[in-house]
Amino acid sequence: MSQLNRSNSEKLFETSSRYFPGGVNSPVRAFRSVGGTPIFIKRGDGCTLWDEDDNQYIDFCCSWGPLILGHNHPKVFSGIVSTLQNGASFGAPTRKENELAALILDRIPFIDKLRFVSSGTEAVMSAIRLARGVTGKSKIVKFDGCYHGHVDSLLVKAGSGLITFGTSSSAGVPEALAQETIVLPLNDIELLTQCLEQNKAEIACVIIEPVPANNGLILQDKVFLEALRALCTKNEILLIFDEVISGFRVAFGGASMLYGIHPDIVTYGKIMGGGLPVGAYGAKKEIMSFVSPEGPVYQAGTLSGNPVAMAAGIAQLTECSAPGFYEALAEKTQIFVEKINNHASDNQYPFEIVSIGSIFWLSFDGKKRIIAASDINPDMHNFNLLHHALLEKGVYLGPSGYEVGFISAAHDEKTLAIASIAFCEVLDIIFNKNK
């Protein structure tokens, strides 16, 4: 039974249910995975959230990743306000687009040009179209357990065979379109090799989250990613890294920089917008020359390169460019994670936090190494208990056991210590209750 007053959130959800499907504008927000009614957020500052009932939480959702500096960062805020004073949108080029592009391209050597869009999903959709336009081929390969936004051809799940064309995982996606997508298991070099060699005449591209972080945190062996790069090159198939989550998060240049493996096309989002809607896709100039108006691959967007989003991105990525920024973020994350993992290990709880950089995921599979979507225990009962218990202790996680958490530069040592104690206390409650 909740001890928190949530009456205002409950009333707001009752109202929103009359306006929106499920009462929300993105499915996971509805709290159906964990049960109960969603918390309506009123404001955020630093690493702290306040809901509409004035309950206070340490935030590990960070708007699902974009807020690497925390909420309401003064430089991001100032950039937004000063730009907004000159107008919100023009549908015409602005200086801000050049500034953000230069900030990115000067620090990421494997792309020459990029195109700004308004979301990570739009970036992925455009990257797929570009790959098809460049190669003249139509089929794509994705991996089971990787999420690439709500693009029709990527809303597919694995079929019944080892190498199989996908089947629709959402109503409204025609099976004929799903058949253009081949779904493979992660971390299986032998099967990957077989698939690409047998179907190279039809496959335009392979797309992967190099840090799969939307269905648990399924860290891949570097050797698998290296093999993927080599096989795509050998078979004249374009490799797309979906770095919407990992870009500017595990390193400035994302997993591509962290692992030293360069894709042909890369997609970004989230952090790049400083909390405002933005995405981008980029590649070498030879590939980007296929994009309209230079080339035949059409892509456009009314709010692409929106100056307010550009200003937020400039402010945020400038801070992320500071020497030692990512090292400091990874170090504080490691300390936080190790404290909780040591407590779980000392008490022989079947629980472990998996992490990379400032991304972490709660696994109730003990120390079992998760390298494929099928390795994850679908029973989320313990996570649901943990989620609600942590809310009572003032700790906010995304409301799904498959989602990852994030630590920002605003999470200081004292706050993380408080949060780690809360985690340990909740684990004690859950596992002692289950005895």
Buried (B, 14 or more C-beta within 10 A) or exposed (E): EEEBEBEBBBBBBEEBBEEEEBBBEEEBBBBBBBEBBBBBBBEBEBBBBBBBBEBEBBBBBBBBBBBBBBBBBEBBBEBBEEBEEEEEEEEEEBEBBEBBBEBBBEBBEBBBBBBBBBBBBBBBBBBBBBBBBBBEBEBBBBBBBBBBBBBBBBBBBBBEEEBBBBBBEEEEBEEEBBBBBBBBBBBBBEEBBBBBEEBBEBBBBBBBBBBBBBBBBBBBEBEBBBBBBBBBEEBEBBBBBBBBBBBBBBBBBBBBBBBEBBBBBBBBBBBBBBBBBBBBBBBBEEBBBBBEEEBEBEBEBEBBBBBBBBBBBBBBBBBBBEEEBBEEBBEBBBEBBBBBBEBBBEEEBBBBBBBBBBBBBBBBBEEEEBBBBEBBBEEBEBBBBBBBBBBBBBBBBBBBBBBBBBBBBBBEEEBBEEBBBBBBBBBBEBBEEEE
